[in-house]
Amino acid sequence: DYKVTGVQTCALPIYIFEREVGRLRTELQVVSKFENIVGNGAAMQKVYGLIQRVVDTDTSILVLGETGTGKELVARALHYNSVRREGPFIPVHCAAIPSELLESELFGHEKGSFTGAWQRRIGMFEAAGGGTLFLDEIGEMPLGTQSKLLRAIQEREIRRVGGQETISINVRLVCATNRDLGQEVKKGTFREDLYYRINVVPIVIPSLRERQEDIPQLTLHFAQRFAKELNREVPQFTPPAMDLLLSYPWPGNVRELEHAIERLLVTCDSNKIVAEDLPFVISQADAATAQIASRLAASTPNTHLGEKLEFEAGGLDLPKITEDLERRAIEEALRRTGGVITEAARALHITRRMLRYKMDKLGITSGRADDGEAEPEEADESTAATDVT
């Protein structure tokens, strides 16, 4: 035992620290393999195949995708399935670090190199030695730092800020962005030579609306995780509830779905999730339907759908206005498709079951099945044609 500033401290043998670091690294590897990327649809299979092809190379990778699609998960999968898996994985979020500090964060600095530099500090390139350096949102990097990053990639060496020593580096570089770097190059905000250096192999992560077939699997994955955290049973989702999840566009992608399921399990005690338990999705879906109604109105100016919306004297009743627009959109879609529900659903960019749910909710009884036979609640096909006109 020894004392430091009056505090009794136990000096543990170095092998205990090494064993603990090894245990934590093993646990992290387990959760960072492909199993942590959920989805078996065709779009994700292409991503898995590309990862497998480049995983054991030192080729620079550029991961592209909208916010919330899971770009860092892909970067971690690249690292923990590669020959560098025993080395560190160091993520750097370029947009979260002030531009004047980013260079020091990446390359390190010498003592006294700038105000506040009280001691030497190694940068992320040195910290990632033997492993992978992940530069997230690289499109936010200032031009001055871009030029130094380019030199580091080309020469495989760096200099700390304020230092003269040249330091060799051994890292695999993986970058990510939600921007169109090609357009940023044209605008002059991103270096063209750096763009070609980091974009050797691009991996494009599809948005959630492009991989809707994965939504049920993702929903179950998140429901199981949060149910375990909350010490409760995993709830079942009814078909109408799942249809709402499938029809919602998810602009925030997988991250938004994750947060939605977490909120749902926190606020809903039922073990069977029905459509009425998803007000946050229903409201967004209604807003999306209102946008569809506006597009239909623009293309059909002479129909009742394109008529000017009149507000009642009592004020702006958004639920009533949204319901009215939704009713008009559905009736117009049915009119255009001769009452065929599947075709009308396709025109509205929602599932057939979702359309049936909304028709029942709004009391719309017109429409017929694909084979020409009327739905149970309809009298005949001619009645359907009359009702929607």
LUMLOKE-813219 format. One record per residue (C-alpha): chain; residue number from 1; x, y, z; residue in one letter. Coordinates in steps of 0.25 Angstrom, whole numbers, always signed. Layout:
# residues N
A  NUM  X  Y  Z  a .
...
END
This chain:
# residues 389
A  1  +0  +0  +0  d .
A  2  +4  +14  -2  y .
A  3  -2  +28  -1  k .
A  4  -5  +38  -11  v .
A  5  -9  +52  -6  t .
A  6  -14  +46  +7  g .
A  7  -22  +35  +0  v .
A  8  -20  +21  +4  q .
A  9  -18  +13  -10  t .
A  10  -15  -1  -13  c .
A  11  -5  -4  -24  a .
A  12  -11  -16  -32  l .
A  13  -1  -25  -39  p .
A  14  -1  -22  -54  i .
A  15  -6  -35  -58  y .
A  16  -19  -32  -52  i .
A  17  -21  -20  -60  f .
A  18  -17  -28  -73  e .
A  19  -27  -39  -70  r .
A  20  -38  -29  -67  e .
A  21  -35  -21  -80  v .
A  22  -35  -35  -88  g .
A  23  -49  -38  -82  r .
A  24  -55  -25  -86  l .
A  25  -49  -26  -100  r .
A  26  -55  -40  -101  t .
A  27  -69  -35  -97  e .
A  28  -68  -23  -106  l .
A  29  -64  -33  -118  q .
A  30  -76  -41  -115  v .
A  31  -86  -30  -116  v .
A  32  -79  -23  -128  s .
A  33  -80  -35  -138  k .
A  34  -90  -36  -149  f .
A  35  -100  -41  -139  e .
A  36  -102  -27  -134  n .
A  37  -106  -22  -148  i .
A  38  -121  -27  -149  v .
A  39  -127  -30  -162  g .
A  40  -127  -41  -172  n .
A  41  -134  -34  -184  g .
A  42  -127  -33  -198  a .
A  43  -122  -19  -196  a .
A  44  -115  -23  -183  m .
A  45  -110  -36  -189  q .
A  46  -102  -28  -199  k .
A  47  -96  -20  -188  v .
A  48  -92  -32  -181  y .
A  49  -85  -38  -194  g .
A  50  -77  -25  -196  l .
A  51  -72  -25  -181  i .
A  52  -68  -40  -183  q .
A  53  -60  -36  -195  r .
A  54  -52  -25  -189  v .
A  55  -51  -29  -175  v .
A  56  -37  -34  -175  d .
A  57  -31  -23  -183  t .
A  58  -25  -10  -179  d .
A  59  -33  -3  -190  t .
A  60  -39  +11  -186  s .
A  61  -55  +9  -185  i .
A  62  -65  +20  -186  l .
A  63  -78  +17  -179  v .
A  64  -90  +25  -185  l .
A  65  -104  +26  -180  g .
A  66  -114  +35  -174  e .
A  67  -114  +39  -159  t .
A  68  -118  +27  -151  g .
A  69  -116  +16  -160  t .
A  70  -105  +9  -152  g .
A  71  -92  +14  -159  k .
A  72  -83  +12  -146  e .
A  73  -89  -2  -144  l .
A  74  -83  -5  -158  v .
A  75  -70  +1  -155  a .
A  76  -69  -8  -142  r .
A  77  -73  -20  -150  a .
A  78  -62  -17  -159  l .
A  79  -52  -16  -148  h .
A  80  -56  -28  -139  y .
A  81  -57  -37  -150  n .
A  82  -43  -34  -156  s .
A  83  -29  -37  -153  v .
A  84  -28  -24  -145  r .
A  85  -39  -29  -135  r .
A  86  -28  -30  -124  e .
A  87  -25  -15  -126  g .
A  88  -33  -3  -121  p .
A  89  -45  +2  -128  f .
A  90  -45  +17  -126  i .
A  91  -57  +25  -131  p .
A  92  -56  +40  -133  v .
A  93  -69  +49  -136  h .
A  94  -63  +60  -144  c .
A  95  -76  +68  -143  a .
A  96  -76  +68  -128  a .
A  97  -62  +73  -126  i .
A  98  -59  +88  -128  p .
A  99  -51  +91  -141  s .
A  100  -40  +98  -134  e .
A  101  -38  +85  -125  l .
A  102  -40  +74  -135  l .
A  103  -26  +74  -140  e .
A  104  -20  +73  -126  s .
A  105  -30  +62  -124  e .
A  106  -26  +54  -136  l .
A  107  -11  +56  -136  f .
A  108  -8  +60  -122  g .
A  109  +0  +72  -117  h .
A  110  +13  +75  -109  e .
A  111  +14  +83  -96  k .
A  112  +12  +98  -98  g .
A  113  +8  +97  -113  s .
A  114  -4  +105  -110  f .
A  115  -12  +111  -98  t .
A  116  -16  +101  -89  g .
A  117  -6  +90  -94  a .
A  118  +0  +87  -80  w .
A  119  +6  +74  -84  q .
A  120  +8  +65  -96  r .
A  121  -4  +57  -101  r .
A  122  -4  +46  -111  i .
A  123  -15  +47  -122  g .
A  124  -25  +37  -127  m .
A  125  -16  +32  -138  f .
A  126  -6  +28  -128  e .
A  127  -16  +22  -119  a .
A  128  -22  +14  -130  a .
A  129  -9  +8  -133  g .
A  130  -10  -7  -138  g .
A  131  -25  -5  -139  g .
A  132  -36  +4  -146  t .
A  133  -39  +19  -145  l .
A  134  -53  +22  -149  f .
A  135  -56  +36  -153  l .
A  136  -71  +39  -152  d .
A  137  -77  +50  -160  e .
A  138  -64  +53  -167  i .
A  139  -71  +63  -176  g .
A  140  -71  +73  -164  e .
A  141  -56  +73  -164  m .
A  142  -50  +87  -166  p .
A  143  -42  +88  -179  l .
A  144  -29  +91  -171  g .
A  145  -30  +78  -164  t .
A  146  -34  +71  -176  q .
A  147  -20  +74  -183  s .
A  148  -13  +68  -171  k .
A  149  -22  +56  -171  l .
A  150  -18  +54  -185  l .
A  151  -3  +55  -182  r .
A  152  -5  +45  -171  a .
A  153  -12  +35  -180  i .
A  154  -2  +36  -191  q .
A  155  +11  +36  -183  e .
A  156  +6  +27  -172  r .
A  157  +12  +37  -162  e .
A  158  +8  +49  -153  i .
A  159  +13  +60  -145  r .
A  160  +7  +65  -132  r .
A  161  +3  +79  -132  v .
A  162  +15  +88  -128  g .
A  163  +24  +76  -130  g .
A  164  +36  +73  -140  q .
A  165  +36  +58  -138  e .
A  166  +31  +49  -149  t .
A  167  +23  +38  -143  i .
A  168  +19  +25  -152  s .
A  169  +5  +20  -151  i .
A  170  -1  +7  -153  n .
A  171  -16  +8  -153  v .
A  172  -28  +4  -162  r .
A  173  -36  +16  -166  l .
A  174  -52  +15  -167  v .
A  175  -59  +28  -169  c .
A  176  -74  +31  -169  a .
A  177  -83  +42  -174  t .
A  178  -98  +45  -177  n .
A  179  -94  +56  -187  r .
A  180  -92  +55  -202  d .
A  181  -77  +57  -202  l .
A  182  -77  +58  -217  g .
A  183  -86  +70  -216  q .
A  184  -77  +75  -205  e .
A  185  -65  +74  -214  v .
A  186  -72  +82  -224  k .
A  187  -76  +93  -214  k .
A  188  -61  +94  -210  g .
A  189  -64  +90  -195  t .
A  190  -57  +76  -196  f .
A  191  -44  +73  -203  r .
A  192  -45  +65  -216  e .
A  193  -32  +57  -213  d .
A  194  -36  +53  -199  l .
A  195  -49  +49  -204  y .
A  196  -43  +39  -214  y .
A  197  -33  +34  -203  r .
A  198  -44  +31  -193  i .
A  199  -54  +26  -203  n .
A  200  -47  +14  -208  v .
A  201  -58  +4  -204  v .
A  202  -71  +11  -201  p .
A  203  -82  +3  -193  i .
A  204  -96  +9  -194  v .
A  205  -105  +6  -182  i .
A  206  -120  +6  -187  p .
A  207  -130  +15  -180  s .
A  208  -140  +8  -172  l .
A  209  -151  +11  -182  r .
A  210  -143  +4  -192  e .
A  211  -142  -9  -184  r .
A  212  -156  -10  -178  q .
A  213  -156  -25  -178  e .
A  214  -146  -23  -166  d .
A  215  -155  -15  -158  i .
A  216  -162  -27  -151  p .
A  217  -149  -33  -147  q .
A  218  -143  -20  -142  l .
A  219  -156  -18  -134  t .
A  220  -155  -31  -127  l .
A  221  -140  -29  -125  h .
A  222  -142  -15  -118  f .
A  223  -154  -21  -111  a .
A  224  -146  -32  -105  q .
A  225  -135  -23  -101  r .
A  226  -144  -13  -94  f .
A  227  -153  -23  -87  a .
A  228  -140  -29  -81  k .
A  229  -136  -16  -76  e .
A  230  -149  -13  -70  l .
A  231  -151  -27  -65  n .
A  232  -164  -29  -72  r .
A  233  -170  -39  -82  e .
A  234  -167  -36  -97  v .
A  235  -180  -31  -103  p .
A  236  -187  -36  -115  q .
A  237  -190  -27  -127  f .
A  238  -204  -29  -133  t .
A  239  -204  -29  -149  p .
A  240  -211  -15  -149  p .
A  241  -200  -9  -140  a .
A  242  -189  -16  -148  m .
A  243  -195  -10  -161  d .
A  244  -194  +4  -155  l .
A  245  -179  +2  -152  l .
A  246  -177  -3  -166  l .
A  247  -185  +8  -173  s .
A  248  -178  +19  -165  y .
A  249  -166  +25  -173  p .
A  250  -156  +26  -161  w .
A  251  -149  +38  -165  p .
A  252  -139  +36  -153  g .
A  253  -137  +21  -158  n .
A  254  -133  +10  -148  v .
A  255  -130  +20  -137  r .
A  256  -144  +26  -137  e .
A  257  -150  +12  -137  l .
A  258  -141  +8  -125  e .
A  259  -145  +20  -117  h .
A  260  -160  +18  -121  a .
A  261  -160  +4  -116  i .
A  262  -153  +8  -103  e .
A  263  -163  +19  -101  r .
A  264  -174  +9  -104  l .
A  265  -169  -1  -94  l .
A  266  -168  +9  -83  v .
A  267  -182  +15  -85  t .
A  268  -190  +3  -88  c .
A  269  -192  -8  -78  d .
A  270  -200  -17  -87  s .
A  271  -193  -30  -93  n .
A  272  -201  -28  -106  k .
A  273  -198  -16  -114  i .
A  274  -210  -11  -122  v .
A  275  -211  +0  -132  a .
A  276  -217  +10  -122  e .
A  277  -204  +8  -113  d .
A  278  -196  +15  -124  l .
A  279  -201  +30  -125  p .
A  280  -187  +35  -128  f .
A  281  -187  +26  -141  v .
A  282  -202  +29  -144  i .
A  283  -200  +44  -144  s .
A  284  -188  +43  -153  q .
A  285  -195  +34  -162  a .
A  286  -207  +43  -163  d .
A  287  -197  +55  -166  a .
A  288  -191  +46  -177  a .
A  289  -205  +43  -182  t .
A  290  -208  +58  -182  a .
A  291  -195  +60  -191  q .
A  292  -200  +49  -201  i .
A  293  -214  +56  -201  a .
A  294  -207  +69  -205  s .
A  295  -200  +62  -216  r .
A  296  -212  +56  -221  l .
A  297  -219  +69  -220  a .
A  298  -208  +76  -229  a .
A  299  -210  +66  -240  s .
A  300  -225  +66  -239  t .
A  301  -229  +81  -238  p .
A  302  -244  +79  -243  n .
A  303  -248  +68  -232  t .
A  304  -253  +70  -218  h .
A  305  -240  +66  -213  l .
A  306  -234  +79  -219  g .
A  307  -244  +88  -213  e .
A  308  -239  +99  -203  k .
A  309  -239  +94  -189  l .
A  310  -249  +102  -180  e .
A  311  -247  +104  -165  f .
A  312  -258  +105  -156  e .
A  313  -260  +117  -147  a .
A  314  -257  +109  -135  g .
A  315  -242  +109  -138  g .
A  316  -232  +100  -145  l .
A  317  -236  +85  -141  d .
A  318  -223  +78  -146  l .
A  319  -228  +64  -143  p .
A  320  -241  +67  -151  k .
A  321  -234  +74  -162  i .
A  322  -224  +62  -163  t .
A  323  -235  +52  -163  e .
A  324  -243  +60  -174  d .
A  325  -230  +60  -183  l .
A  326  -228  +45  -180  e .
A  327  -242  +42  -184  r .
A  328  -241  +50  -197  r .
A  329  -228  +43  -201  a .
A  330  -233  +29  -199  i .
A  331  -246  +32  -206  e .
A  332  -238  +38  -218  e .
A  333  -229  +26  -218  a .
A  334  -241  +16  -218  l .
A  335  -247  +25  -229  r .
A  336  -235  +24  -238  r .
A  337  -233  +9  -236  t .
A  338  -248  +5  -238  g .
A  339  -249  +2  -224  g .
A  340  -238  -9  -224  v .
A  341  -232  -8  -210  i .
A  342  -218  -14  -213  t .
A  343  -216  -4  -224  e .
A  344  -221  +7  -216  a .
A  345  -212  +3  -205  a .
A  346  -200  +3  -215  r .
A  347  -204  +17  -220  a .
A  348  -204  +22  -205  l .
A  349  -191  +15  -202  h .
A  350  -196  +8  -191  i .
A  351  -200  -7  -188  t .
A  352  -213  -13  -192  r .
A  353  -216  -17  -177  r .
A  354  -212  -3  -173  m .
A  355  -222  +3  -183  l .
A  356  -233  -7  -178  r .
A  357  -230  -2  -164  y .
A  358  -231  +13  -168  k .
A  359  -244  +10  -176  m .
A  360  -250  +3  -164  d .
A  361  -246  +15  -155  k .
A  362  -252  +25  -164  l .
A  363  -264  +17  -168  g .
A  364  -261  +16  -183  i .
A  365  -268  +4  -188  t .
A  366  -265  +5  -203  s .
A  367  -255  -4  -209  g .
A  368  -254  -18  -215  r .
A  369  -244  -30  -214  a .
A  370  -234  -33  -225  d .
A  371  -241  -44  -231  d .
A  372  -253  -35  -234  g .
A  373  -262  -41  -223  e .
A  374  -267  -30  -213  a .
A  375  -261  -29  -199  e .
A  376  -271  -34  -188  p .
A  377  -277  -21  -184  e .
A  378  -280  -17  -199  e .
A  379  -292  -20  -207  a .
A  380  -286  -20  -220  d .
A  381  -276  -14  -230  e .
A  382  -285  -4  -236  s .
A  383  -288  +2  -222  t .
A  384  -273  +3  -219  a .
A  385  -272  +11  -232  a .
A  386  -283  +20  -228  t .
A  387  -278  +22  -213  d .
A  388  -265  +28  -217  v .
A  389  -269  +38  -228  t .
END
